[in-house]
């Protein structure tokens, strides 16, 4: 590492220290400018920049897919194969072809944008506006609008795939139907269970309505918390201590991407991963 590199990272650390000293990280995104009347925030700018860099990197690394894969193609294929082995038993064979592209898209998108906050310059450079320091770039998932948007897309996809694979009749029965075996259950008990399962179905509807909130706040809270942690640690000890937390945030980025994607897969699998006799 030459002296210019050391000076560069020293400048980043010093900048982050000064920014942290001015106050804590804002829980919301900053508006930078407008395009056709639409606000462009620092999280949107980071989303565009990181996504473009990732797409270009994949194209340059993988290139045109070949029968005998190169190193870059082999890495991507192994990633896809690993996720396939993880998600296919959860989704079931019928729902897997429809849901897997969405799930792998969620996983990769969330992962690279969780890690975007660790790129030198993200969450460091900015400008002062009315005494408040505004970062030019911030991790996309530190914006609640981004995580809520992904959670709403996941919920709509769950509804569409569930209705498409399981069918409306089974979908309603899974929510409100009497799960007791009518042949083996006495008539009086079976009738008594009907309003109970209806009540359970109503509770399940409430739970489904809260899924976008839980998905979005979990991801947002962890990314924003990590951003605040790195900022405060850099302010206290800018040269050595933050390195430990950088490694920690790398792990947290993977875990949170996996949790979000896994939960969406489980939601879909609960409706679609049934054997044919049960579904019938």
KOLDO-417701 format. One record per residue: z, y, x negated of N, C-alpha, C, O in turn; residue in one letter; residue number from 1. Coordinates in steps of 0.2 Angstrom, whole numbers, plus 5000, padded with zeros to 4 digits. Layout:
residues N
ATOM n.up n.north n.east ca.up ca.north ca.east c.up c.north c.east o.up o.north o.east rest  nr
ATOM    Z       Y      X     Z        Y       X    Z       Y      X    Z       Y      X    a NUM
...
end
This chain:
residues 280
ATOM n.up n.north n.east ca.up ca.north ca.east c.up c.north c.east o.up o.north o.east rest  nr
ATOM 5000    4994   4996  5000     5000    5000 5000    5006   4996 5005    5007   4992    x   1
ATOM 4995    5010   4996  4994     5016    4992 4999    5022   4995 5001    5022   5000    x   2
ATOM 4999    5027   4991  5003     5033    4992 5001    5037   4999 5005    5039   5002    x   3
ATOM 4994    5036   5000  4992     5040    5006 4994    5036   5012 4995    5039   5017    x   4
ATOM 4994    5029   5012  4996     5025    5018 5003    5026   5019 5005    5027   5025    x   5
ATOM 5007    5027   5013  5014     5028    5014 5016    5035   5017 5020    5035   5022    x   6
ATOM 5012    5040   5015  5013     5046    5018 5011    5046   5025 5014    5050   5029    x   7
ATOM 5006    5043   5027  5003     5043    5034 5009    5040   5038 5011    5043   5044    x   8
ATOM 5012    5034   5037  5017     5031    5041 5023    5035   5040 5027    5035   5045    x   9
ATOM 5024    5038   5035  5030     5043    5035 5029    5049   5039 5034    5051   5043    x  10
ATOM 5023    5051   5040  5022     5057    5045 5023    5054   5052 5026    5058   5056    x  11
ATOM 5020    5048   5053  5021     5046    5060 5029    5045   5062 5031    5047   5067    x  12
ATOM 5032    5042   5057  5040     5041    5058 5043    5048   5059 5047    5049   5064    x  13
ATOM 5041    5053   5055  5044     5059    5056 5043    5063   5062 5047    5066   5065    x  14
ATOM 5036    5062   5064  5034     5065    5071 5038    5062   5076 5040    5066   5081    x  15
ATOM 5038    5055   5076  5042     5052    5082 5049    5054   5082 5052    5055   5087    x  16
ATOM 5052    5055   5076  5059     5057    5076 5060    5064   5079 5065    5065   5083    x  17
ATOM 5055    5069   5077  5056     5076    5080 5055    5075   5087 5058    5079   5091    x  18
ATOM 5050    5071   5090  5049     5071    5097 5055    5068   5101 5057    5071   5106    x  19
ATOM 5058    5063   5098  5064     5060    5101 5069    5065   5101 5073    5065   5106    x  20
ATOM 5070    5069   5096  5075     5074    5096 5075    5079   5101 5080    5082   5103    x  21
ATOM 5068    5080   5103  5068     5085    5109 5070    5083   5115 5071    5087   5120    x  22
ATOM 5070    5076   5116  5072     5073    5123 5070    5066   5123 5066    5064   5119    x  23
ATOM 5072    5063   5129  5070     5056    5130 5063    5056   5132 5060    5061   5134    x  24
ATOM 5060    5050   5132  5053     5049    5134 5053    5050   5142 5057    5047   5145    x  25
ATOM 5048    5053   5144  5047     5054    5151 5045    5048   5155 5041    5044   5152    x  26
ATOM 5049    5047   5160  5047     5041    5164 5040    5041   5168 5038    5036   5170    x  27
ATOM 5037    5047   5168  5030     5047    5171 5025    5049   5166 5027    5051   5161    x  28
ATOM 5019    5048   5168  5013     5050    5164 5012    5057   5164 5013    5061   5169    x  29
ATOM 5009    5060   5159  5007     5067    5158 5000    5068   5160 4996    5064   5158    x  30
ATOM 4999    5073   5164  4992     5075    5165 4989    5079   5159 4992    5084   5157    x  31
ATOM 4983    5077   5157  4980     5080    5151 4975    5085   5153 4974    5090   5151    x  32
ATOM 4970    5082   5158  4965     5086    5160 4962    5083   5167 4966    5079   5170    x  33
ATOM 4957    5086   5169  4954     5083    5176 4946    5082   5175 4943    5086   5171    x  34
ATOM 4944    5077   5178  4937     5076    5178 4934    5075   5185 4937    5070   5189    x  35
ATOM 4930    5079   5188  4928     5080    5195 4934    5080   5199 4934    5077   5205    x  36
ATOM 4939    5084   5197  4945     5085    5202 4950    5079   5201 4955    5080   5205    x  37
ATOM 4948    5074   5198  4953     5069    5197 4957    5069   5191 4954    5071   5185    x  38
ATOM 4964    5069   5191  4968     5070    5185 4967    5064   5180 4967    5058   5182    x  39
ATOM 4967    5066   5174  4967     5061    5168 4973    5062   5165 4975    5067   5161    x  40
ATOM 4977    5056   5165  4984     5056    5162 4983    5053   5155 4978    5050   5153    x  41
ATOM 4989    5053   5151  4989     5050    5144 4989    5043   5145 4986    5039   5140    x  42
ATOM 4991    5040   5150  4991     5033    5151 4984    5030   5153 4981    5025   5150    x  43
ATOM 4980    5034   5156  4973     5033    5158 4969    5033   5152 4965    5029   5150    x  44
ATOM 4970    5038   5148  4966     5039    5141 4968    5033   5137 4963    5030   5134    x  45
ATOM 4974    5031   5136  4975     5025    5132 4972    5019   5135 4970    5015   5131    x  46
ATOM 4972    5018   5142  4969     5012    5145 4962    5012   5143 4959    5006   5141    x  47
ATOM 4958    5017   5143  4951     5017    5142 4950    5016   5134 4946    5012   5133    x  48
ATOM 4954    5019   5130  4953     5018    5123 4954    5011   5121 4950    5008   5117    x  49
ATOM 4960    5009   5123  4962     5002    5120 4957    4997   5123 4955    4992   5120    x  50
ATOM 4955    4997   5130  4951     4993    5133 4944    4992   5129 4941    4987   5128    x  51
ATOM 4941    4998   5128  4935     4999    5124 4935    4995   5118 4931    4992   5116    x  52
ATOM 4941    4997   5114  4941     4994    5107 4942    4987   5108 4939    4983   5103    x  53
ATOM 4946    4984   5113  4946     4977    5113 4940    4973   5115 4938    4968   5112    x  54
ATOM 4936    4976   5120  4929     4973    5121 4925    4973   5115 4921    4968   5114    x  55
ATOM 4925    4979   5112  4920     4979    5106 4923    4974   5100 4918    4971   5097    x  56
ATOM 4929    4973   5100  4932     4969    5095 4930    4961   5097 4928    4957   5092    x  57
ATOM 4930    4960   5103  4929     4953    5105 4921    4952   5104 4919    4946   5102    x  58
ATOM 4917    4957   5106  4910     4956    5105 4908    4955   5098 4904    4951   5096    x  59
ATOM 4911    4959   5093  4910     4958    5086 4913    4952   5083 4910    4949   5079    x  60
ATOM 4918    4949   5086  4921     4943    5083 4918    4937   5086 4917    4932   5082    x  61
ATOM 4917    4937   5092  4914     4931    5095 4906    4931   5095 4903    4926   5093    x  62
ATOM 4903    4937   5096  4896     4937    5096 4893    4933   5102 4896    4932   5107    x  63
ATOM 4887    4930   5101  4884     4926    5106 4887    4919   5106 4888    4916   5100    x  64
ATOM 4890    4916   5111  4893     4909    5111 4888    4904   5108 4883    4904   5110    x  65
ATOM 4891    4900   5104  4887     4894    5101 4890    4888   5103 4896    4887   5105    x  66
ATOM 4886    4882   5102  4888     4876    5104 4894    4874   5099 4898    4870   5101    x  67
ATOM 4893    4875   5092  4898     4874    5087 4901    4881   5086 4898    4885   5083    x  68
ATOM 4907    4882   5089  4910     4889    5089 4912    4891   5082 4914    4887   5078    x  69
ATOM 4912    4897   5081  4914     4900    5075 4922    4901   5075 4925    4899   5080    x  70
ATOM 4925    4905   5070  4932     4906    5071 4934    4910   5077 4939    4908   5080    x  71
ATOM 4930    4916   5078  4932     4920    5083 4932    4917   5090 4936    4917   5094    x  72
ATOM 4926    4913   5091  4925     4910    5097 4930    4904   5098 4932    4903   5104    x  73
ATOM 4932    4901   5093  4937     4895    5093 4944    4898   5095 4947    4895   5099    x  74
ATOM 4945    4904   5093  4952     4907    5095 4952    4908   5102 4957    4907   5106    x  75
ATOM 4946    4911   5105  4946     4913    5112 4946    4907   5116 4949    4906   5121    x  76
ATOM 4942    4902   5114  4942     4895    5118 4949    4892   5118 4950    4889   5123    x  77
ATOM 4952    4892   5113  4959     4889    5113 4964    4893   5117 4968    4890   5120    x  78
ATOM 4963    4899   5117  4967     4903    5122 4966    4902   5129 4970    4900   5133    x  79
ATOM 4959    4901   5131  4957     4899    5138 4960    4892   5139 4962    4891   5145    x  80
ATOM 4959    4888   5135  4961     4881    5136 4968    4880   5137 4971    4877   5141    x  81
ATOM 4972    4884   5133  4979     4884    5134 4982    4887   5140 4986    4884   5144    x  82
ATOM 4979    4892   5143  4980     4895    5149 4978    4891   5155 4981    4890   5160    x  83
ATOM 4973    4887   5154  4970     4883    5159 4975    4877   5160 4977    4875   5166    x  84
ATOM 4978    4874   5154  4982     4869    5155 4989    4871   5158 4992    4867   5161    x  85
ATOM 4991    4877   5157  4997     4880    5160 4996    4881   5168 5001    4880   5172    x  86
ATOM 4990    4884   5170  4990     4887    5177 4987    4881   5182 4988    4882   5187    x  87
ATOM 4983    4877   5179  4979     4872    5184 4984    4868   5188 4983    4867   5194    x  88
ATOM 4989    4865   5185  4994     4861    5189 4998    4866   5194 5000    4863   5199    x  89
ATOM 4999    4872   5192  5002     4876    5197 4998    4878   5203 5000    4878   5209    x  90
ATOM 4991    4880   5202  4987     4882    5207 4984    4876   5211 4983    4877   5217    x  91
ATOM 4983    4871   5208  4979     4865    5211 4972    4866   5210 4969    4871   5208    x  92
ATOM 4968    4860   5210  4961     4860    5208 4957    4864   5213 4952    4867   5210    x  93
ATOM 4959    4865   5219  4954     4869    5224 4955    4876   5222 4950    4880   5222    x  94
ATOM 4961    4879   5221  4962     4886    5220 4960    4888   5213 4959    4894   5212    x  95
ATOM 4960    4883   5208  4960     4885    5201 4953    4889   5200 4954    4894   5196    x  96
ATOM 4947    4887   5202  4941     4890    5200 4941    4898   5202 4938    4902   5199    x  97
ATOM 4944    4899   5208  4944     4906    5211 4950    4910   5208 4948    4916   5206    x  98
ATOM 4955    4907   5206  4961     4911    5204 4961    4912   5196 4964    4917   5194    x  99
ATOM 4958    4907   5192  4959     4907    5185 4956    4914   5182 4959    4917   5178    x 100
ATOM 4950    4916   5184  4947     4922    5181 4952    4928   5182 4953    4932   5177    x 101
ATOM 4955    4928   5188  4959     4934    5189 4965    4934   5185 4968    4939   5182    x 102
ATOM 4968    4928   5184  4974     4927    5180 4973    4928   5173 4978    4931   5170    x 103
ATOM 4968    4925   5170  4967     4927    5163 4965    4934   5162 4967    4937   5157    x 104
ATOM 4962    4937   5167  4961     4944    5166 4968    4948   5166 4968    4953   5162    x 105
ATOM 4972    4946   5171  4979     4950    5171 4982    4949   5164 4985    4953   5161    x 106
ATOM 4982    4942   5162  4986     4941    5156 4984    4945   5150 4988    4948   5146    x 107
ATOM 4977    4945   5149  4974     4948    5143 4975    4956   5144 4977    4959   5139    x 108
ATOM 4974    4958   5149  4974     4966    5151 4982    4968   5149 4983    4973   5146    x 109
ATOM 4986    4965   5152  4993     4966    5152 4996    4966   5145 4999    4970   5142    x 110
ATOM 4994    4960   5141  4996     4959    5134 4993    4965   5130 4997    4967   5126    x 111
ATOM 4987    4966   5130  4984     4971    5125 4987    4978   5127 4988    4982   5122    x 112
ATOM 4989    4980   5133  4992     4986    5134 4999    4986   5133 5002    4992   5132    x 113
ATOM 5002    4981   5134  5009     4981    5132 5010    4982   5124 5014    4986   5122    x 114
ATOM 5005    4979   5120  5005     4980    5113 5002    4987   5111 5003    4989   5105    x 115
ATOM 4999    4990   5115  4996     4997    5114 5001    5002   5111 4999    5006   5107    x 116
ATOM 5007    5001   5114  5012     5006    5112 5014    5005   5104 5018    5009   5102    x 117
ATOM 5012    4999   5101  5014     4998    5094 5009    5001   5090 5010    5000   5083    x 118
ATOM 5003    5003   5092  4998     5005    5088 5000    5012   5085 5002    5017   5089    x 119
ATOM 4999    5013   5078  5001     5020    5075 4997    5025   5079 4991    5025   5079    x 120
ATOM 5001    5030   5081  4998     5036    5084 4999    5036   5092 5000    5042   5095    x 121
ATOM 5000    5030   5095  5002     5030    5102 5009    5032   5103 5013    5029   5100    x 122
ATOM 5011    5037   5107  5017     5039    5108 5020    5043   5103 5026    5044   5102    x 123
ATOM 5016    5046   5098  5018     5050    5093 5015    5057   5093 5019    5062   5094    x 124
ATOM 5008    5057   5093  5005     5064    5093 5005    5067   5100 5005    5063   5105    x 125
ATOM 5005    5073   5101  5005     5077    5107 5005    5084   5106 5003    5087   5101    x 126
ATOM 5007    5088   5111  5008     5095    5111 5014    5097   5115 5016    5094   5120    x 127
ATOM 5016    5103   5114  5021     5106    5118 5018    5110   5124 5014    5114   5123    x 128
ATOM 5021    5109   5130  5019     5113    5136 5026    5115   5139 5029    5111   5142    x 129
ATOM 5027    5122   5139  5033     5125    5142 5039    5122   5139 5044    5120   5143    x 130
ATOM 5039    5121   5133  5045     5118    5129 5046    5110   5130 5051    5108   5127    x 131
ATOM 5041    5107   5133  5041     5100    5134 5036    5097   5130 5030    5099   5130    x 132
ATOM 5038    5092   5126  5033     5088    5122 5029    5083   5126 5032    5079   5129    x 133
ATOM 5022    5083   5126  5018     5079    5130 5014    5075   5125 5010    5077   5122    x 134
ATOM 5015    5068   5126  5011     5063    5122 5004    5063   5124 5003    5063   5130    x 135
ATOM 4999    5063   5119  4992     5062    5121 4991    5055   5123 4986    5054   5128    x 136
ATOM 4994    5050   5121  4993     5043    5122 4999    5039   5123 5004    5040   5120    x 137
ATOM 5000    5035   5129  5005     5031    5130 5003    5024   5132 4998    5024   5135    x 138
ATOM 5007    5019   5132  5005     5013    5134 5004    5013   5142 5007    5016   5146    x 139
ATOM 4998    5010   5144  4996     5010    5151 5002    5007   5155 5003    5010   5161    x 140
ATOM 5005    5002   5153  5010     4999    5158 5017    5003   5158 5021    5001   5161    x 141
ATOM 5017    5008   5154  5023     5013    5155 5022    5018   5161 5026    5022   5162    x 142
ATOM 5016    5017   5164  5015     5021    5170 5016    5017   5176 5012    5012   5177    x 143
ATOM 5020    5018   5181  5021     5014    5187 5015    5014   5191 5014    5009   5195    x 144
ATOM 5011    5019   5191  5005     5018    5195 5000    5013   5193 4997    5009   5197    x 145
ATOM 5000    5011   5186  4996     5006    5183 4999    4999   5185 4995    4995   5188    x 146
ATOM 5005    4998   5185  5008     4992    5186 5008    4990   5194 5007    4985   5196    x 147
ATOM 5009    4996   5198  5009     4995    5205 5002    4993   5207 5001    4989   5212    x 148
ATOM 4997    4996   5204  4990     4995    5206 4988    4987   5204 4985    4984   5209    x 149
ATOM 4991    4985   5199  4989     4978    5197 4993    4973   5202 4991    4968   5204    x 150
ATOM 4999    4975   5204  5003     4971    5209 5000    4971   5215 5000    4966   5219    x 151
ATOM 4997    4976   5218  4994     4976    5224 4987    4972   5224 4986    4969   5229    x 152
ATOM 4984    4973   5218  4978     4968    5217 4980    4961   5218 4976    4957   5221    x 153
ATOM 4985    4959   5214  4988     4952    5214 4989    4950   5221 4988    4944   5223    x 154
ATOM 4993    4954   5225  4995     4953    5232 4989    4951   5236 4988    4947   5240    x 155
ATOM 4984    4956   5236  4978     4955    5240 4974    4949   5238 4971    4945   5242    x 156
ATOM 4974    4947   5231  4970     4941    5229 4974    4935   5232 4971    4930   5233    x 157
ATOM 4981    4935   5232  4985     4930    5234 4983    4928   5241 4982    4923   5244    x 158
ATOM 4983    4934   5245  4981     4933    5253 4974    4930   5254 4973    4926   5258    x 159
ATOM 4969    4933   5250  4962     4930    5251 4962    4923   5249 4959    4919   5252    x 160
ATOM 4964    4921   5243  4963     4914    5240 4967    4910   5245 4965    4904   5246    x 161
ATOM 4973    4912   5247  4977     4907    5251 4974    4906   5258 4973    4900   5260    x 162
ATOM 4971    4911   5261  4967     4910    5267 4961    4906   5266 4959    4902   5270    x 163
ATOM 4957    4907   5260  4951     4904    5259 4952    4896   5258 4948    4892   5260    x 164
ATOM 4957    4895   5254  4958     4888    5252 4962    4884   5257 4960    4878   5259    x 165
ATOM 4968    4887   5259  4972     4883    5264 4970    4884   5271 4971    4879   5275    x 166
ATOM 4967    4889   5273  4965     4891    5280 4970    4894   5284 4976    4894   5282    x 167
ATOM 4968    4898   5289  4973     4902    5292 4978    4898   5296 4984    4900   5296    x 168
ATOM 4976    4892   5299  4981     4888    5302 4987    4885   5298 4993    4886   5300    x 169
ATOM 4985    4883   5292  4990     4880    5287 4994    4886   5284 5000    4885   5283    x 170
ATOM 4991    4892   5283  4994     4898    5281 5000    4900   5286 5006    4901   5284    x 171
ATOM 4999    4900   5292  5004     4902    5297 5009    4896   5298 5015    4898   5298    x 172
ATOM 5007    4890   5297  5012     4884    5298 5016    4885   5292 5022    4883   5292    x 173
ATOM 5014    4886   5286  5018     4886    5280 5023    4892   5280 5029    4891   5278    x 174
ATOM 5022    4897   5284  5026     4903    5285 5031    4901   5290 5037    4902   5289    x 175
ATOM 5029    4899   5296  5033     4899    5302 5034    4892   5305 5038    4891   5309    x 176
ATOM 5030    4887   5303  5030     4880    5306 5036    4876   5305 5040    4878   5300    x 177
ATOM 5038    4872   5309  5043     4867    5309 5042    4862   5304 5037    4858   5305    x 178
ATOM 5046    4862   5298  5044     4857    5293 5047    4850   5294 5046    4846   5290    x 179
ATOM 5051    4849   5299  5054     4843    5300 5049    4838   5303 5044    4840   5306    x 180
ATOM 5050    4832   5301  5045     4827    5304 5047    4825   5311 5052    4823   5313    x 181
ATOM 5042    4827   5316  5043     4826    5323 5044    4819   5325 5048    4817   5329    x 182
ATOM 5041    4814   5321  5042     4807    5323 5049    4804   5321 5052    4800   5324    x 183
ATOM 5052    4807   5316  5058     4804    5313 5064    4809   5315 5070    4807   5314    x 184
ATOM 5063    4814   5318  5068     4819    5320 5069    4819   5328 5065    4819   5332    x 185
ATOM 5076    4818   5330  5077     4819    5337 5074    4825   5341 5074    4830   5338    x 186
ATOM 5072    4824   5347  5069     4830    5350 5073    4836   5351 5071    4842   5350    x 187
ATOM 5080    4835   5352  5084     4841    5353 5085    4845   5346 5085    4851   5346    x 188
ATOM 5086    4841   5341  5086     4844    5334 5080    4847   5332 5080    4853   5329    x 189
ATOM 5074    4844   5334  5068     4847    5332 5067    4854   5336 5064    4858   5333    x 190
ATOM 5069    4854   5342  5068     4860    5346 5073    4865   5343 5071    4871   5343    x 191
ATOM 5079    4863   5341  5083     4868    5338 5081    4871   5332 5083    4877   5330    x 192
ATOM 5077    4867   5328  5075     4870    5321 5069    4875   5322 5068    4878   5317    x 193
ATOM 5066    4875   5328  5060     4879    5328 5062    4887   5327 5059    4890   5323    x 194
ATOM 5067    4889   5331  5069     4896    5330 5071    4898   5323 5071    4903   5320    x 195
ATOM 5074    4893   5320  5077     4893    5313 5071    4894   5308 5071    4899   5304    x 196
ATOM 5066    4890   5309  5060     4891    5304 5056    4898   5306 5053    4900   5301    x 197
ATOM 5056    4900   5312  5053     4906    5314 5057    4912   5310 5054    4916   5307    x 198
ATOM 5064    4911   5310  5068     4916    5307 5066    4916   5299 5066    4921   5296    x 199
ATOM 5066    4910   5296  5064     4909    5289 5058    4912   5288 5057    4915   5282    x 200
ATOM 5053    4912   5292  5046     4914    5291 5046    4922   5291 5043    4925   5287    x 201
ATOM 5050    4925   5295  5051     4932    5295 5054    4935   5289 5052    4940   5286    x 202
ATOM 5059    4931   5286  5062     4933    5280 5057    4932   5274 5057    4936   5270    x 203
ATOM 5053    4927   5275  5047     4926    5270 5042    4932   5270 5040    4934   5264    x 204
ATOM 5041    4934   5276  5036     4940    5276 5039    4946   5273 5036    4950   5269    x 205
ATOM 5046    4947   5274  5049     4953    5270 5049    4952   5263 5047    4956   5259    x 206
ATOM 5050    4946   5260  5049     4944    5253 5042    4945   5251 5042    4948   5245    x 207
ATOM 5037    4943   5254  5030     4944    5252 5029    4952   5252 5026    4954   5247    x 208
ATOM 5032    4956   5256  5031     4963    5256 5034    4966   5250 5031    4971   5247    x 209
ATOM 5039    4963   5247  5043     4966    5242 5040    4963   5235 5042    4966   5230    x 210
ATOM 5035    4959   5235  5032     4956    5229 5029    4961   5225 5030    4962   5219    x 211
ATOM 5025    4966   5228  5022     4971    5223 5027    4975   5220 5026    4978   5214    x 212
ATOM 5032    4977   5224  5038     4981    5221 5041    4977   5215 5042    4980   5209    x 213
ATOM 5043    4971   5216  5046     4967    5210 5042    4966   5204 5044    4967   5199    x 214
ATOM 5035    4965   5206  5030     4964    5200 5029    4970   5196 5030    4970   5190    x 215
ATOM 5028    4976   5200  5027     4982    5196 5033    4985   5193 5032    4987   5187    x 216
ATOM 5039    4985   5196  5045     4988    5193 5047    4983   5187 5050    4986   5182    x 217
ATOM 5046    4977   5187  5048     4973    5181 5044    4974   5175 5047    4975   5170    x 218
ATOM 5038    4974   5176  5033     4976    5170 5034    4983   5168 5035    4984   5162    x 219
ATOM 5034    4988   5172  5035     4995    5171 5042    4996   5167 5042    4999   5162    x 220
ATOM 5047    4993   5170  5054     4994    5167 5054    4991   5160 5057    4995   5155    x 221
ATOM 5051    4986   5158  5052     4983    5152 5048    4987   5147 5050    4988   5141    x 222
ATOM 5042    4989   5149  5037     4993    5144 5040    5000   5143 5041    5002   5137    x 223
ATOM 5043    5003   5148  5046     5009    5147 5052    5009   5143 5054    5013   5139    x 224
ATOM 5056    5004   5145  5062     5003    5141 5061    5002   5133 5064    5004   5129    x 225
ATOM 5056    4998   5132  5054     4997    5125 5051    5003   5122 5053    5004   5116    x 226
ATOM 5048    5007   5125  5045     5013    5123 5051    5018   5121 5051    5021   5116    x 227
ATOM 5056    5018   5125  5062     5022    5124 5066    5020   5119 5069    5024   5115    x 228
ATOM 5066    5013   5118  5070     5010    5113 5067    5012   5106 5071    5014   5101    x 229
ATOM 5061    5011   5105  5057     5013    5099 5058    5020   5097 5059    5022   5091    x 230
ATOM 5057    5024   5102  5058     5031    5101 5065    5033   5098 5066    5037   5093    x 231
ATOM 5070    5031   5102  5077     5032    5100 5079    5029   5093 5082    5032   5089    x 232
ATOM 5077    5023   5092  5078     5020    5085 5074    5023   5079 5077    5024   5074    x 233
ATOM 5068    5026   5081  5065     5029    5076 5068    5036   5074 5068    5038   5068    x 234
ATOM 5071    5039   5079  5074     5045    5078 5080    5045   5074 5082    5049   5070    x 235
ATOM 5084    5039   5075  5090     5038    5071 5089    5035   5064 5092    5037   5059    x 236
ATOM 5084    5031   5063  5082     5028    5056 5075    5027   5056 5072    5021   5057    x 237
ATOM 5071    5032   5054  5064     5032    5055 5060    5027   5050 5054    5026   5052    x 238
ATOM 5063    5024   5045  5059     5021    5040 5060    5013   5040 5055    5010   5038    x 239
ATOM 5066    5010   5042  5067     5003    5041 5069    5000   5047 5066    4995   5049    x 240
ATOM 5074    5003   5051  5076     4999    5057 5071    4998   5062 5071    4993   5065    x 241
ATOM 5066    5003   5064  5062     5002    5069 5057    4996   5068 5055    4993   5073    x 242
ATOM 5056    4993   5062  5052     4988    5061 5055    4981   5064 5051    4977   5067    x 243
ATOM 5061    4981   5065  5064     4975    5068 5062    4975   5075 5061    4970   5079    x 244
ATOM 5063    4981   5078  5062     4982    5085 5054    4981   5087 5052    4980   5093    x 245
ATOM 5050    4983   5082  5043     4982    5083 5041    4975   5084 5037    4973   5089    x 246
ATOM 5044    4970   5080  5043     4963    5081 5046    4961   5088 5043    4956   5091    x 247
ATOM 5052    4964   5090  5054     4962    5096 5050    4964   5102 5049    4960   5107    x 248
ATOM 5047    4970   5101  5042     4972    5107 5036    4968   5107 5033    4967   5112    x 249
ATOM 5034    4965   5101  5028     4960    5101 5030    4954   5105 5025    4952   5109    x 250
ATOM 5036    4952   5105  5038     4946    5109 5038    4948   5116 5036    4944   5120    x 251
ATOM 5041    4953   5117  5042     4956    5124 5036    4957   5128 5035    4955   5133    x 252
ATOM 5031    4959   5124  5024     4960    5127 5021    4954   5129 5018    4953   5135    x 253
ATOM 5022    4948   5125  5019     4942    5127 5023    4939   5133 5020    4937   5138    x 254
ATOM 5029    4939   5133  5033     4937    5138 5032    4940   5145 5031    4937   5150    x 255
ATOM 5032    4947   5145  5031     4950    5151 5024    4949   5154 5023    4949   5160    x 256
ATOM 5019    4949   5150  5012     4947    5152 5012    4940   5155 5009    4939   5160    x 257
ATOM 5015    4935   5152  5016     4928    5154 5020    4928   5161 5018    4924   5166    x 258
ATOM 5025    4932   5162  5029     4932    5168 5025    4934   5174 5025    4931   5179    x 259
ATOM 5022    4940   5173  5018     4943    5178 5013    4938   5180 5012    4937   5186    x 260
ATOM 5009    4935   5176  5003     4931    5177 5006    4924   5180 5003    4922   5185    x 261
ATOM 5011    4922   5178  5014     4915    5180 5017    4916   5187 5016    4912   5192    x 262
ATOM 5020    4922   5189  5022     4923    5196 5017    4923   5201 5017    4921   5206    x 263
ATOM 5011    4927   5199  5005     4927    5203 5003    4920   5204 5001    4918   5210    x 264
ATOM 5002    4916   5199  5000     4909    5200 5004    4905   5204 5002    4901   5208    x 265
ATOM 5011    4906   5204  5016     4902    5208 5015    4904   5215 5015    4900   5220    x 266
ATOM 5014    4911   5216  5013     4913    5223 5007    4910   5226 5007    4908   5232    x 267
ATOM 5002    4910   5223  4995     4907    5225 4996    4899   5226 4994    4896   5231    x 268
ATOM 4999    4896   5221  5000     4889    5221 5005    4886   5227 5004    4881   5230    x 269
ATOM 5010    4890   5229  5014     4888    5235 5010    4888   5241 5012    4884   5245    x 270
ATOM 5004    4891   5242  5000     4890    5248 4994    4886   5247 4992    4883   5252    x 271
ATOM 4992    4885   5241  4986     4881    5240 4987    4874   5236 4983    4870   5237    x 272
ATOM 4992    4873   5233  4993     4867    5229 4997    4862   5233 5003    4860   5232    x 273
ATOM 4994    4859   5238  4996     4854    5243 4991    4848   5243 4985    4849   5242    x 274
ATOM 4994    4842   5244  4989     4836    5244 4985    4837   5251 4988    4840   5256    x 275
ATOM 4980    4833   5252  4976     4834    5258 4979    4832   5264 4979    4835   5269    x 276
ATOM 4984    4827   5264  4987     4824    5270 4992    4830   5272 4993    4831   5278    x 277
ATOM 4996    4833   5267  5001     4838    5269 4997    4844   5272 4999    4846   5277    x 278
ATOM 4992    4846   5269  4988     4852    5271 4985    4850   5278 4985    4855   5283    x 279
ATOM 4983    4844   5280  4980     4843    5286 4986    4843   5291 4984    4841   5297    x 280
end
